[in-house]
């Protein structure tokens, strides 16, 4: 066997070379470990033709070979199990509350604390989440069984579970000539507990005429069965032996394999391997993991799998980290072949030994190992799949090619790795880069098994079968493309399977005890009869009120001139037509629930002919707006034309040609009524207009008052949106009134003119004019000293986080006298009181800071500043508020010792 060049240094040698205090963070591999875009192995190889040496690469020409192709997956067997119920995803505290309510209702004498319930619920949720990621008990539930004749495969059968309890029955369905799958709806055997694994030996019988055998592992036992075929009857099975957990130390079984037709290797969940003889029904211990003492493995490892080696006395055993070979012929029954050192990497699957080749699959890569040199793998390939404990590699031979397929039960992605060698003593080559055979899809339920079936006599194609959680099976054919196309097989259903498919469409989730709740049946025929009678009566009333509808159509345009009822809010078209007509027979909380005579076929015709519209009702309204453009943002079918709205609604008509004529007529009327309602919601009206901003007089007295520093800002004027004033009682309480008010005084409201806003609110709002876009607001500095020079104001911009290092101060000067509408008066500046000199770290400065806009500012020492600096009177943070601390006493010198 030839090895590619690699770094054979140990981790100790690498750490010694790095030196003290340094750590090599890169993972060290003593074998080629390929990844995306990496070519890690080159060597000089002697040519067989001319004897010359030439460079040879681990990765060959990736474009030289064709790629596998796959058909779409089709259902070949219907579902036989009810779908899982959808459980609510409630947090733990909600589940604790539900559990406490249940105990208080049904078991009032049981005293269970909420802390104990919360702990149990959290542990249960954690265990379910771990089993959802990976359950070590579950194995593959779909397996092909090959029947040989004259030492060559003749027929292939597919064994899988079925039934409402799911894995309680075994179905064996044959493949007929032409690779046509003919599933059977009749099971061949019933078990007492659910099935967890089906295994058949991958062996060629040494004697002709031997019946195939297979094993069915359930939660309770392992049954070794022999299949007998009698054409044209269905196959039957006969039990050879039964292995119970009591024979294997009382622990559950997690895996088994057939090294021969007379014995099987079985491993339990504690890593103890047994060899069971079918003839004598005896089980002997081959390997006990608990007797190893302290090794590099984790003692709580729950993953144990077995693979065959081609010898009846030997097998391969792998845990999550270590691969071993077991042999019953020698005293030292086990040999450690390979182990993983990365803490985050775990072995997920292992294939049977093929010659000298062992293939391992882990959560991060695929490994090809020669069992003669197991410490140094031939090749490692990073698959770059997410962490998945259900990853499994399957190798099959198509012609001269050996292909490895990487599958998972979490999704449908299948990766193909073309890795092989020309003969036993040659290098291992990667013939092409990995590629996807099928895309990743998320099925409705979990997958419980996958298998590959190669039909007898076909070397260039195979079929992939998948078993889902509802019992349904899907199939896809795979092969290399050619002119004739790769071999395609189909399926054929019998009458029983067709009936089973009809039953599958009626399956409902099984709710368990919740489905056994008491219920009662009610006859709603009287309700439907009344509904039909009311519908007929409504059509008759509509005919009787035709005259009232025409009068309403004529009176509606004069609504605003004739109405005497004060309106406090906006109205739409329906509100106007509702108020313009007579009072309804029944009153409801909302007008649109009361109904109107305009909601009829005649009303629809009036809008269709243009006799009624939003524009015709706007005569006399103080304000009117068409909001159809806004409604089209939410529903693109909204239109100003009622015919277009009705045309869009025809998309929801029933396409069944067998609809009765009366039902079709009622559907058309309902569509017209809906189109009428949508048309009446497109226009809104207001009984009062938006008040314009109050005009400012241009007389000299008003302008002088605006420029005066003592003038207060004007009161806030409310326009269309009026605030809700408080009752007089609140005003009197604020003013100190103690007299008792009557109910009429309590309900009386203050007029809007009497409401006053604080000074701060009026100062903030005085520069804003009603109707001006806030984004176009321009700030005008009232202290600008440019005089009468007109400068173009710059609109306000959003603040940035930039920092300006220099700031230009301008001397204070009064602004030019302008109109009050163009320039608002600056805020009043109060006069600062003079006080005694303030002594501090700065030089003393006293000056009067009060001046009017017509005065000249006082010249001070700091002429570049806009105002004089004065001492701050703000209290500083801290316990003493900025007051000077008392002088500390001088610390006496300590005596150091001596004289």
TORNUDREN-468733 format. One record per residue (C-alpha): x, z, y; residue in three letters. Coordinates in steps of 0.02 Angstrom, whole numbers, padded with zeros to 5 digits, always signed. Each point is the difference from the previous one (the first is absolute). Last residue first. Layout:
<atoms>
XZYALA
...
</atoms>
This chain:
<atoms>
+00910+03458+02880UNK
-00064-00101-00148UNK
-00172-00077-00024UNK
-00098-00145+00069UNK
-00098+00102+00125UNK
-00153-00089+00056UNK
-00016-00058+00178UNK
-00156+00055+00088UNK
-00135-00132+00024UNK
-00045-00025+00182UNK
-00182+00031+00026UNK
-00113-00151+00004UNK
-00075-00055+00164UNK
-00187-00011-00003UNK
-00074-00173-00039UNK
-00062-00108+00142UNK
-00183-00048-00018UNK
-00034-00166-00086UNK
-00158+00052-00090UNK
+00077+00155-00082UNK
-00051-00033-00181UNK
+00040-00184+00006UNK
-00065-00159+00076UNK
+00023-00024+00188UNK
-00136+00044+00122UNK
-00028-00137+00128UNK
+00048+00046+00177UNK
+00126-00140+00020UNK
+00113+00008+00152UNK
-00017-00142+00121UNK
+00070-00176+00005UNK
-00057-00100+00152UNK
-00102-00157-00026UNK
+00027-00186-00027UNK
+00187+00023-00019UNK
+00129-00113+00082UNK
+00006+00104+00158UNK
+00069+00153-00086UNK
+00055+00094+00155UNK
-00171-00006+00078UNK
-00090-00113+00123UNK
-00181+00051+00022UNK
-00125-00134-00046UNK
-00082-00095+00142UNK
-00182+00040+00029UNK
-00151-00118-00014UNK
-00023+00034-00185UNK
-00011+00185+00030UNK
+00136+00126-00028UNK
+00024+00154-00106UNK
+00169+00028-00079UNK
+00062+00119+00135UNK
+00180+00033-00028UNK
+00110+00131-00070UNK
+00159-00040-00092UNK
+00123+00126-00069UNK
+00140-00074-00101UNK
-00022-00003-00188UNK
+00053+00136-00123UNK
-00127+00118+00071UNK
-00060+00081+00159UNK
-00174-00036+00061UNK
-00028+00025+00185UNK
-00159+00090+00047UNK
-00163-00090-00006UNK
-00086-00149+00075UNK
-00162-00050-00082UNK
-00017-00172-00073UNK
-00132-00112+00076UNK
-00118-00083-00124UNK
+00017-00183-00040UNK
-00162-00096-00019UNK
+00002-00143-00124UNK
+00041-00168+00073UNK
-00144-00103+00072UNK
-00056-00152-00095UNK
+00057-00173+00049UNK
-00104-00159-00002UNK
-00175+00071+00006UNK
+00055+00133+00125UNK
+00062-00133+00119UNK
+00182+00009+00049UNK
+00106+00113+00110UNK
+00182-00028-00045UNK
+00082+00131-00107UNK
+00077+00161+00064UNK
+00184+00023-00033UNK
+00098+00098-00128UNK
+00178-00055-00024UNK
+00031-00105-00156UNK
+00088+00064-00154UNK
+00081-00125-00119UNK
+00022+00064-00177UNK
+00156-00034-00102UNK
+00020+00019-00189UNK
-00161-00084-00051UNK
-00054+00044-00175UNK
-00098-00118-00113UNK
-00141+00067-00103UNK
-00125-00121+00067UNK
-00159+00025+00098UNK
-00133-00131-00006UNK
-00011-00108+00154UNK
-00099+00025+00159UNK
-00035-00155+00100UNK
+00125-00044+00137UNK
-00064-00003+00177UNK
+00053-00149+00108UNK
+00080+00069+00156UNK
-00073-00002+00172UNK
+00109+00067+00139UNK
-00108+00108+00113UNK
+00105+00154-00023UNK
+00120-00005-00145UNK
-00006+00189-00003UNK
-00096+00019-00165UNK
-00076+00174-00009UNK
-00172-00057-00063UNK
+00084-00092-00146UNK
-00120-00133-00062UNK
-00033-00008-00188UNK
-00076-00160-00061UNK
-00138+00002-00132UNK
-00014-00166-00093UNK
-00005+00082-00174UNK
-00142+00111+00059UNK
-00110-00154+00032UNK
-00100+00030+00159UNK
-00190+00020-00015UNK
-00013+00170+00083UNK
+00145+00037+00117UNK
+00133+00128-00043UNK
+00104+00082+00137UNK
-00120+00148+00019UNK
-00002+00042-00184UNK
+00150+00116-00016UNK
-00030+00091+00164UNK
-00185+00021-00043UNK
+00043+00077-00167UNK
+00124+00120+00079UNK
-00126+00054+00133UNK
-00128+00052-00128UNK
-00156-00106-00028UNK
-00167+00029+00084UNK
-00173-00032-00068UNK
-00136+00003+00132UNK
-00008-00189+00015UNK
-00031-00016-00188UNK
-00157+00107+00016UNK
+00007+00167-00084UNK
-00111+00021-00149UNK
-00162+00094-00024UNK
-00030+00065-00175UNK
+00053+00178+00040UNK
-00096-00002+00162UNK
-00157-00051-00093UNK
+00030+00135-00130UNK
+00006+00131+00136UNK
+00156+00073+00072UNK
+00050+00183+00009UNK
+00098+00054+00151UNK
+00181+00046-00023UNK
+00089-00126+00108UNK
+00189+00012+00005UNK
+00037-00179+00052UNK
+00055-00046-00176UNK
-00156+00081-00071UNK
-00104-00100+00122UNK
+00082-00163-00050UNK
-00024+00037-00184UNK
-00184+00039+00030UNK
-00023-00161+00094UNK
+00023-00100-00159UNK
+00156-00105-00024UNK
+00014-00183+00041UNK
+00016-00136-00134UNK
+00122-00124+00073UNK
-00062-00168+00066UNK
+00068-00162-00073UNK
-00058-00139+00118UNK
+00083+00067+00158UNK
+00070+00171+00034UNK
+00074+00036+00171UNK
+00141+00126+00012UNK
+00003+00087+00169UNK
+00120-00061+00135UNK
+00176+00070+00010UNK
+00026+00148+00119UNK
+00059-00028+00178UNK
+00137+00117+00062UNK
+00138-00129-00003UNK
-00098-00120+00110UNK
+00016-00182-00048UNK
-00176-00009-00073UNK
-00074+00086+00153UNK
+00087-00125+00115UNK
-00073-00145-00103UNK
-00175+00077+00006UNK
+00007+00025+00188UNK
+00072-00174+00033UNK
-00148-00086-00082UNK
+00025-00109-00153UNK
-00130+00082-00109UNK
+00044+00017-00184UNK
-00121-00084-00122UNK
-00057+00097-00152UNK
+00050-00085-00163UNK
-00139-00105-00075UNK
-00135+00080-00107UNK
-00018-00076-00175UNK
-00176-00063-00018UNK
-00154+00089-00060UNK
-00125-00037-00139UNK
+00138-00069-00111UNK
-00017-00142-00124UNK
+00085-00045-00164UNK
+00000-00167-00091UNK
+00056-00042-00178UNK
-00109+00124-00096UNK
-00158-00106+00001UNK
+00088-00143-00090UNK
+00058+00115-00140UNK
-00178+00064-00025UNK
-00069-00178-00001UNK
+00129-00055-00130UNK
-00054+00147-00109UNK
-00184-00047+00019UNK
+00038-00182-00043UNK
+00095+00050-00157UNK
-00143+00114-00054UNK
-00121-00145+00023UNK
+00109-00114-00107UNK
+00014+00133-00136UNK
-00189+00022+00000UNK
-00021-00188-00025UNK
+00127-00002-00142UNK
-00088+00146-00085UNK
-00165-00091+00012UNK
+00076-00158-00074UNK
+00072+00091-00150UNK
+00191+00000-00024UNK
+00048-00102-00155UNK
+00132-00105+00089UNK
+00113+00154+00015UNK
+00111-00027+00152UNK
-00069+00151+00092UNK
+00016-00011+00188UNK
+00145+00091+00083UNK
+00080-00157+00072UNK
-00167-00036+00085UNK
+00046+00132+00129UNK
+00116-00121+00091UNK
-00145-00120+00028UNK
-00108+00139+00071UNK
+00135+00044+00127UNK
+00018-00186+00045UNK
-00188-00013+00027UNK
+00002+00152+00115UNK
+00121-00085+00119UNK
+00108+00121+00100UNK
+00106+00028-00155UNK
+00057+00143-00112UNK
+00078-00068-00161UNK
+00175+00062+00046UNK
-00052+00180-00023UNK
+00106+00140+00075UNK
+00088-00104+00133UNK
-00159-00105+00016UNK
-00088+00154+00068UNK
+00112+00000+00154UNK
-00036-00183+00037UNK
-00185+00035-00029UNK
+00001+00131+00138UNK
-00103-00095+00131UNK
-00015+00111+00156UNK
-00139+00045+00122UNK
-00009+00113+00154UNK
-00137+00046+00124UNK
-00132-00084-00105UNK
-00132-00100+00094UNK
+00019-00157-00101UNK
+00113+00046-00147UNK
-00139-00027-00127UNK
+00012-00190+00010UNK
+00190+00008-00024UNK
-00014+00104-00158UNK
-00117-00123-00079UNK
-00185-00027-00034UNK
-00093-00166+00015UNK
+00156-00089-00059UNK
-00080-00088-00149UNK
+00102+00099-00129UNK
-00028+00163+00092UNK
-00189-00028-00002UNK
+00007-00061-00181UNK
+00084+00162-00054UNK
-00133+00101+00091UNK
-00134-00101-00089UNK
+00081+00038-00169UNK
-00003+00185+00037UNK
+00102+00135+00081UNK
-00092-00021+00168UNK
-00136+00117-00065UNK
+00124+00142+00014UNK
+00071+00127-00121UNK
+00007+00188+00011UNK
+00174+00010-00074UNK
+00077-00097+00145UNK
-00079+00121+00121UNK
+00084+00153-00073UNK
-00075+00169-00043UNK
-00156-00080-00069UNK
-00175-00032+00065UNK
-00135-00081-00105UNK
-00130-00123+00065UNK
+00119-00071+00127UNK
-00044+00006+00187UNK
-00040-00171+00071UNK
+00131-00125+00055UNK
+00122-00004+00146UNK
+00094+00153-00061UNK
+00043-00081-00169UNK
+00043-00166+00082UNK
+00120+00088+00120UNK
+00079+00104-00138UNK
+00022-00154-00111UNK
+00093-00094+00138UNK
+00121+00142+00031UNK
-00021+00148+00115UNK
+00119+00105+00102UNK
-00032+00182+00043UNK
-00105+00110+00114UNK
-00158-00103+00020UNK
-00137+00058+00118UNK
-00174-00055-00060UNK
-00089-00113+00124UNK
+00030-00168-00085UNK
-00084-00150+00079UNK
+00143-00089+00089UNK
+00132+00034-00133UNK
-00114-00055-00143UNK
-00057-00164+00080UNK
+00093-00109-00129UNK
-00087+00097-00143UNK
-00181-00035+00051UNK
-00017-00176-00074UNK
+00087+00040-00165UNK
-00100+00162-00014UNK
-00163-00096+00020UNK
+00053-00121-00138UNK
+00041+00146-00116UNK
-00167+00085+00037UNK
-00093-00159-00049UNK
+00095-00011-00166UNK
-00043+00179-00046UNK
-00122-00043-00140UNK
+00125-00116-00087UNK
+00135+00135+00001UNK
-00123+00125-00071UNK
-00028-00115-00151UNK
+00186-00018-00031UNK
+00021+00188+00011UNK
-00142+00026-00123UNK
+00087-00114-00126UNK
+00163+00098+00019UNK
-00092+00165-00015UNK
-00079-00062-00163UNK
+00171-00051-00068UNK
+00074+00169+00045UNK
-00148+00089-00077UNK
+00025-00093-00162UNK
+00186+00040+00002UNK
-00038+00185+00021UNK
-00132-00003-00136UNK
+00125-00080-00120UNK
+00124+00138+00033UNK
-00029+00092-00164UNK
+00112+00153-00007UNK
+00120+00055-00137UNK
+00077+00172-00015UNK
+00177+00062-00021UNK
+00094+00138-00085UNK
+00189-00013+00000UNK
+00084-00069-00154UNK
+00109-00124+00094UNK
+00090+00143+00086UNK
+00053+00065-00170UNK
+00102-00158-00029UNK
-00011-00127+00141UNK
+00021-00153-00110UNK
+00023-00150+00114UNK
-00121-00142-00035UNK
+00009-00141-00128UNK
-00125-00140+00026UNK
+00126-00143+00013UNK
+00082+00062-00161UNK
-00162-00019-00096UNK
-00002-00187+00033UNK
+00181-00012-00057UNK
-00042+00091-00161UNK
-00140-00124-00030UNK
+00125-00142+00019UNK
+00119+00091-00118UNK
-00136+00012-00133UNK
-00040-00185+00016UNK
+00182-00048-00027UNK
+00123-00033+00138UNK
+00136-00132-00002UNK
+00167+00016+00086UNK
+00124-00128+00064UNK
+00181-00043-00035UNK
+00117-00106+00104UNK
+00164-00069-00067UNK
+00115-00052+00139UNK
-00035-00160+00095UNK
+00023-00174-00072UNK
+00126-00050+00133UNK
+00082+00169-00004UNK
-00014+00169+00086UNK
+00072+00150-00091UNK
-00124+00126-00068UNK
-00130+00132+00038UNK
-00183+00019-00050UNK
-00105+00136+00083UNK
-00124+00119-00082UNK
-00112+00140+00060UNK
-00077+00140-00103UNK
-00143+00115+00050UNK
-00008+00179-00065UNK
-00046+00079+00167UNK
+00178+00066+00023UNK
+00079-00170-00014UNK
+00088-00086-00146UNK
+00118-00143+00046UNK
+00050-00146-00109UNK
+00143-00122+00032UNK
+00009-00161-00101UNK
+00155-00097-00054UNK
+00081-00168+00025UNK
+00150-00107-00054UNK
+00025+00044-00183UNK
-00172-00031-00077UNK
-00012+00000-00191UNK
-00089+00167-00009UNK
-00075+00055+00166UNK
+00109+00114+00108UNK
-00097+00153+00060UNK
+00062+00112+00140UNK
-00076+00172+00028UNK
-00069+00110+00138UNK
-00086+00169-00001UNK
-00106+00127+00092UNK
-00020-00089+00168UNK
-00085+00104+00133UNK
-00162-00054+00083UNK
-00061-00126+00127UNK
+00166-00091-00011UNK
+00133-00002+00135UNK
+00096-00162-00001UNK
+00186-00037-00002UNK
+00032-00183-00032UNK
+00041-00075-00169UNK
+00161-00077-00067UNK
+00108+00068+00139UNK
+00183-00051+00010UNK
+00169+00069-00050UNK
+00150-00111+00040UNK
+00053-00121-00134UNK
+00112-00010-00154UNK
+00070+00176+00014UNK
+00139-00003-00129UNK
+00064+00120-00134UNK
+00173-00051-00055UNK
+00032-00069-00173UNK
+00027+00088-00168UNK
-00177-00014-00068UNK
-00040-00175+00057UNK
-00067-00090+00155UNK
-00043+00154+00097UNK
-00163+00054+00084UNK
-00080+00059+00163UNK
-00149-00093+00075UNK
-00091+00142+00087UNK
-00187-00030+00034UNK
-00099+00119+00110UNK
-00185+00036-00036UNK
-00111+00072+00138UNK
-00172+00058-00058UNK
-00001+00175+00070UNK
+00014+00182-00054UNK
+00018-00038-00186UNK
+00169-00082+00028UNK
+00092-00151-00068UNK
+00180-00064-00003UNK
+00021-00155-00108UNK
+00165-00037-00086UNK
+00032-00180-00054UNK
+00111-00060-00143UNK
+00012-00189+00003UNK
+00041-00110-00150UNK
-00183-00038-00040UNK
-00101+00133+00088UNK
+00067+00170-00052UNK
-00088+00158+00056UNK
+00056+00156+00091UNK
-00119+00132+00069UNK
+00053+00124+00135UNK
-00110+00146+00052UNK
-00040+00084+00166UNK
-00130+00140-00019UNK
+00103+00136+00087UNK
-00004-00094+00167UNK
+00112+00029+00150UNK
-00013-00160+00101UNK
+00073-00160-00070UNK
+00170-00059+00058UNK
+00043-00074-00173UNK
+00185+00047+00008UNK
+00091-00085-00145UNK
+00127+00086-00111UNK
+00112-00094-00120UNK
+00110+00023-00154UNK
-00021+00188+00000UNK
+00159+00107-00019UNK
-00029+00160-00099UNK
-00098-00096-00132UNK
+00146-00099-00072UNK
-00061-00041-00178UNK
-00182+00020+00055UNK
+00023-00141+00125UNK
-00102+00045+00154UNK
-00106-00108+00118UNK
-00073+00107+00141UNK
-00147-00031+00117UNK
-00009+00090+00168UNK
-00081+00129+00116UNK
-00136+00096-00095UNK
+00087-00033-00164UNK
-00011-00134-00135UNK
+00119-00006-00147UNK
+00046-00148-00110UNK
+00106+00025-00156UNK
+00099-00148-00068UNK
+00101+00004-00162UNK
-00127-00101-00099UNK
-00158+00029+00098UNK
-00023+00190+00009UNK
-00178+00046+00041UNK
-00047+00009+00182UNK
+00009+00154+00111UNK
-00115+00059+00139UNK
-00009+00112+00156UNK
+00176+00072+00019UNK
+00013+00103+00159UNK
+00103-00020+00159UNK
-00015+00125+00143UNK
+00135+00118-00065UNK
+00126-00143-00027UNK
+00108+00040-00151UNK
-00087-00101-00135UNK
+00056+00017-00180UNK
+00060-00115-00140UNK
+00038+00004-00186UNK
-00016+00181-00057UNK
+00017+00002-00189UNK
-00122+00090-00114UNK
-00006+00048-00184UNK
+00170+00080-00015UNK
-00020+00025-00188UNK
-00017-00186-00034UNK
-00135-00104-00084UNK
-00146+00054+00111UNK
+00062-00096+00151UNK
-00056+00031+00180UNK
+00065-00097+00150UNK
-00014+00082+00170UNK
-00045-00056+00178UNK
+00002+00134+00136UNK
-00090+00020+00168UNK
-00190-00003-00017UNK
+00012+00017-00188UNK
+00051-00133-00121UNK
+00004-00007-00189UNK
+00065-00150-00099UNK
-00030-00015-00187UNK
+00091+00003-00167UNK
-00040+00017-00185UNK
-00110-00156-00016UNK
+00127-00107+00092UNK
-00045-00135+00128UNK
+00034+00116+00148UNK
-00177+00057+00040UNK
-00056+00081+00161UNK
-00065+00176+00039UNK
-00060+00075+00165UNK
+00003+00174+00075UNK
-00047+00044+00180UNK
-00051+00180+00037UNK
+00171+00067+00050UNK
-00013+00188+00031UNK
+00175+00039-00064UNK
+00078-00120+00124UNK
+00140-00095-00081UNK
+00187+00029+00025UNK
+00014+00108-00154UNK
-00020+00186-00031UNK
-00060+00041-00175UNK
-00028-00146-00116UNK
-00118+00095-00115UNK
-00153-00027+00111UNK
+00018-00189-00016UNK
-00033+00001-00186UNK
+00046-00160-00092UNK
-00042-00067-00174UNK
-00128+00128-00057UNK
-00086-00049-00162UNK
-00181-00052-00027UNK
-00075-00026-00173UNK
-00147-00111-00041UNK
+00086-00046-00168UNK
-00033-00187+00011UNK
-00022-00015+00189UNK
+00165+00088+00038UNK
+00007+00082+00171UNK
+00161+00022+00097UNK
-00012+00129+00138UNK
+00076+00006+00175UNK
-00011+00158+00109UNK
+00007-00043+00186UNK
-00120+00135+00060UNK
-00150-00119+00025UNK
+00005-00057-00181UNK
+00099-00140-00082UNK
-00048-00104-00153UNK
+00108-00117-00105UNK
-00096-00100-00131UNK
+00017-00034-00187UNK
-00048-00125-00134UNK
-00015-00168+00088UNK
+00165+00024+00091UNK
+00072+00066+00165UNK
-00179+00025+00061UNK
-00015+00087+00171UNK
-00083+00157+00070UNK
-00032+00076+00172UNK
-00073+00151+00092UNK
-00060+00115-00140UNK
-00078+00166+00049UNK
+00085+00161-00061UNK
-00049+00102-00152UNK
+00174-00008-00077UNK
-00017-00177-00065UNK
-00107+00025-00156UNK
-00126+00099+00103UNK
-00006-00148+00120UNK
-00086-00103-00135UNK
+00066-00153-00089UNK
-00124-00099-00104UNK
+00038-00118-00142UNK
-00043-00171-00069UNK
-00170-00024+00083UNK
-00087-00162-00043UNK
-00052-00133+00125UNK
-00121-00146-00008UNK
+00011-00176+00069UNK
-00159-00098+00038UNK
-00064-00115-00136UNK
+00047-00185-00011UNK
+00128+00032-00068UNK
+00041+00170-00072UNK
+00133+00092+00097UNK
+00072+00171-00039UNK
+00079+00111+00131UNK
+00098+00154-00050UNK
-00015+00156+00108UNK
+00118+00144+00044UNK
-00104+00128+00094UNK
+00083+00117+00125UNK
-00099+00158+00041UNK
-00085+00104+00135UNK
+00014-00086+00168UNK
+00001-00169-00085UNK
+00140-00109-00068UNK
-00048-00159-00093UNK
+00134-00073-00113UNK
+00017-00175-00070UNK
+00020-00086-00168UNK
+00001-00183-00050UNK
-00043-00048-00179UNK
+00144-00056-00107UNK
-00027-00170-00082UNK
+00181-00051-00007UNK
+00138+00128-00018UNK
+00135+00038+00127UNK
-00124+00025+00140UNK
+00057-00050+00176UNK
-00002+00149+00116UNK
-00065+00038+00174UNK
-00104+00143-00066UNK
-00171+00031+00082UNK
-00040+00139+00123UNK
-00164+00053+00084UNK
+00006+00147+00121UNK
-00112+00131+00084UNK
-00163-00015-00097UNK
-00138+00121+00045UNK
-00054+00130-00127UNK
-00108-00006-00157UNK
+00046-00175-00052UNK
-00109-00149-00045UNK
+00058-00152-00097UNK
-00031-00188-00009UNK
-00090-00032+00163UNK
-00128-00142+00016UNK
+00000-00098+00164UNK
+00130-00123-00062UNK
+00118-00100+00107UNK
+00038-00182-00042UNK
+00163-00048+00087UNK
+00040-00184-00018UNK
+00185-00028-00035UNK
-00036-00174-00071UNK
-00052+00070-00168UNK
-00090+00166+00012UNK
+00066+00158+00081UNK
-00078+00156-00076UNK
-00084+00154+00073UNK
+00030+00176-00066UNK
-00106+00129+00092UNK
+00039+00185-00015UNK
-00126+00130+00056UNK
+00015+00166+00094UNK
+00109-00063+00142UNK
-00138-00025+00124UNK
-00132+00134-00012UNK
-00116-00146+00036UNK
+00087-00107-00131UNK
+00159-00103-00021UNK
+00178+00020-00059UNK
+00125-00142-00030UNK
+00073-00097-00147UNK
+00040-00185+00019UNK
+00021-00105-00155UNK
+00127-00135-00038UNK
+00001-00115-00152UNK
+00134-00093-00096UNK
+00169+00073+00042UNK
+00136-00052-00123UNK
+00065+00093-00153UNK
-00108-00104-00118UNK
-00155+00062+00091UNK
+00015+00126+00139UNK
-00138+00093+00095UNK
+00045+00049+00177UNK
-00088+00143+00091UNK
+00001-00010+00190UNK
-00016+00164+00099UNK
-00111+00067+00139UNK
-00003+00186+00042UNK
+00182+00028+00053UNK
+00042+00184+00013UNK
-00074+00151+00087UNK
+00070+00174-00034UNK
+00135-00008+00134UNK
-00131-00020+00140UNK
+00079-00074+00156UNK
-00054-00014+00182UNK
-00181+00048-00031UNK
+00059+00141-00112UNK
+00100+00070+00145UNK
-00149-00013+00119UNK
-00114+00085-00126UNK
+00123+00143-00019UNK
+00014+00023+00188UNK
-00189-00001+00022UNK
-00020+00130-00137UNK
+00134+00111+00075UNK
-00084-00012+00170UNK
-00171+00042-00074UNK
+00070+00149-00097UNK
+00086+00071+00154UNK
-00153-00025+00109UNK
-00111+00086-00127UNK
+00119+00148-00012UNK
+00007+00016+00190UNK
-00190-00012+00012UNK
-00020+00153-00108UNK
-00104-00004-00158UNK
-00134+00130-00034UNK
-00124-00062-00130UNK
-00170+00087+00011UNK
-00077-00137+00108UNK
+00033-00133-00132UNK
-00114-00148+00039UNK
-00018+00006+00189UNK
+00149+00107+00052UNK
+00112-00095-00120UNK
-00057-00170+00064UNK
+00018+00052+00181UNK
+00177+00062-00034UNK
+00045-00164-00085UNK
-00067-00101+00146UNK
+00097+00106+00124UNK
+00159-00018-00102UNK
-00026-00188-00006UNK
-00013-00002+00189UNK
+00160+00103+00016UNK
+00092-00120-00116UNK
-00038-00156+00099UNK
-00135-00117-00064UNK
+00031-00174-00068UNK
-00172-00035-00073UNK
+00002-00064-00179UNK
-00051-00178-00035UNK
-00065-00006-00177UNK
+00105-00090-00131UNK
-00075-00162-00062UNK
-00098+00005-00162UNK
+00095-00060-00153UNK
-00020-00158-00103UNK
+00065-00129+00124UNK
-00004-00179-00059UNK
+00138-00090-00099UNK
+00090-00162+00047UNK
-00005+00021+00187UNK
+00115-00126+00084UNK
+00171+00021+00080UNK
+00060-00152+00095UNK
+00133-00108-00081UNK
+00184+00043-00004UNK
+00162-00095+00030UNK
+00174+00033-00064UNK
+00142-00075+00095UNK
+00105-00153-00035UNK
+00188+00012-00024UNK
+00143-00075+00103UNK
-00052+00071+00169UNK
+00076+00173-00024UNK
+00172-00065-00044UNK
+00082+00145-00090UNK
+00019+00178+00059UNK
+00138+00096-00090UNK
+00127-00124+00065UNK
+00136-00095-00093UNK
+00162-00056+00079UNK
+00096-00124-00106UNK
+00136+00012-00131UNK
+00051-00154-00097UNK
-00021-00022-00187UNK
-00065-00180+00016UNK
-00169+00017-00086UNK
-00026+00186-00036UNK
+00041+00048+00180UNK
+00092+00161+00028UNK
-00088+00118+00119UNK
+00071+00075+00158UNK
-00116+00134+00066UNK
-00129+00033+00135UNK
-00123+00147+00011UNK
-00092+00080+00144UNK
-00106-00140+00068UNK
-00121+00085+00121UNK
-00141-00079+00101UNK
-00136+00115-00066UNK
+00074+00122-00124UNK
+00117-00007-00147UNK
+00087+00147-00082UNK
+00154-00058-00096UNK
+00065+00149-00099UNK
+00094+00162+00033UNK
-00121+00043+00139UNK
+00039+00115+00147UNK
-00136+00042+00126UNK
+00066-00005+00177UNK
+00009+00167+00092UNK
+00183+00031-00042UNK
+00032+00175+00062UNK
+00140+00061+00110UNK
+00053+00181+00027UNK
+00157-00021-00101UNK
+00057-00175-00039UNK
-00091-00163-00033UNK
+00122-00038-00142UNK
-00041+00162-00090UNK
-00188-00037+00016UNK
+00024-00172-00078UNK
+00105+00066-00143UNK
-00127+00137-00037UNK
-00142-00127+00000UNK
+00087-00099-00135UNK
+00087-00165+00024UNK
-00061-00146-00104UNK
-00036-00117+00146UNK
-00070-00161-00075UNK
+00055-00167-00071UNK
-00132-00078-00113UNK
+00002+00052-00181UNK
+00021-00112-00152UNK
-00069+00049-00171UNK
</atoms>
